[in-house]
């Protein structure tokens, strides 16, 4: 289970240099993202969808650090946890 996103860099405009605010609570087993159009919801869900490969074809300079169960994963590393994303791409595909 993903606990927090410690860092995201070079992922579109919204996540050009994001750092986790320590005042934020950790993620739980199920999480729901909502916000205004252009706030980064789809961009973030696409990142979650690509975690299994460790790379992003659309953002070759992407850098991230994601903490899951006290282990930090970075781009290029295999994220061996199952992440299910239900976004517009999922709906279109299914």
C-alpha positions in Angstrom: 0.0 0.0 0.0 1.3 3.5 -0.9 1.7 5.6 2.2 2.8 8.9 0.6 4.3 10.5 -2.4 7.5 12.0 -1.1 8.5 13.8 -4.3 7.3 14.3 -7.9 9.4 16.3 -10.4 8.9 16.9 -14.1 5.4 15.5 -14.3 3.5 18.2 -16.2 2.8 21.7 -14.9 1.1 20.8 -11.6 3.8 18.4 -10.5 6.9 20.2 -11.8 8.4 20.1 -8.3 6.1 18.6 -5.7 7.2 17.6 -2.1 4.9 15.9 0.4 3.8 18.3 3.2 4.5 16.6 6.5 1.2 18.0 7.9 -0.7 15.8 5.4 -2.0 12.4 6.6 -0.7 9.3 5.0 -2.8 7.5 2.3 -5.1 4.7 3.4 -6.1 1.5 1.6 -8.6 3.3 -0.6 -8.1 6.9 -1.7 -10.3 9.3 -3.7 -9.0 12.3 -5.5 -11.2 15.2 -6.5 -10.6 18.8 -7.5 -11.0 21.5 -10.2 -10.2 20.8 -13.8 -6.5 21.1 -14.4 -5.6 20.3 -10.8 -3.6 17.2 -11.7 -6.0 14.4 -10.9 -5.6 12.6 -14.3 -1.8 13.2 -14.3 -1.4 11.7 -10.8 -3.6 8.7 -11.7 -1.5 8.1 -14.8 1.6 8.0 -12.6 0.0 5.4 -10.4 -0.9 3.4 -13.5 2.7 3.4 -14.6 4.3 2.4 -11.3 4.6 -1.2 -12.2 7.0 -0.4 -15.1 9.0 2.2 -13.2 9.1 4.5 -16.3 6.9 6.9 -18.1 6.8 7.2 -21.9 5.2 10.6 -21.8 7.5 12.1 -19.2 11.1 10.8 -19.8 12.6 13.2 -17.2 10.1 12.2 -14.5 11.5 11.8 -11.0 9.5 10.5 -8.1 9.8 8.9 -4.6 6.9 7.0 -3.3 6.8 5.4 0.2 5.0 2.1 0.6 5.2 0.2 3.8 8.4 2.0 4.9 10.2 1.4 1.6 10.9 4.3 -0.8 10.6 3.5 -4.5 12.1 5.8 -7.2 11.7 6.0 -10.9 13.3 3.1 -12.7 12.7 0.8 -9.8 10.1 -2.0 -10.0 7.1 -1.2 -7.8 5.9 -4.7 -6.9 2.6 -3.7 -5.2 -0.8 -3.9 -7.0 -2.2 -0.4 -7.7 -5.7 -0.2 -9.2 -6.6 3.0 -10.9 -10.2 3.8 -12.0 -9.9 6.9 -14.2 -11.1 7.9 -17.6 -8.5 5.8 -19.4 -9.8 2.7 -17.4 -13.4 3.5 -18.4 -12.5 4.0 -22.1 -10.5 0.7 -22.1 -13.2 -1.3 -20.4 
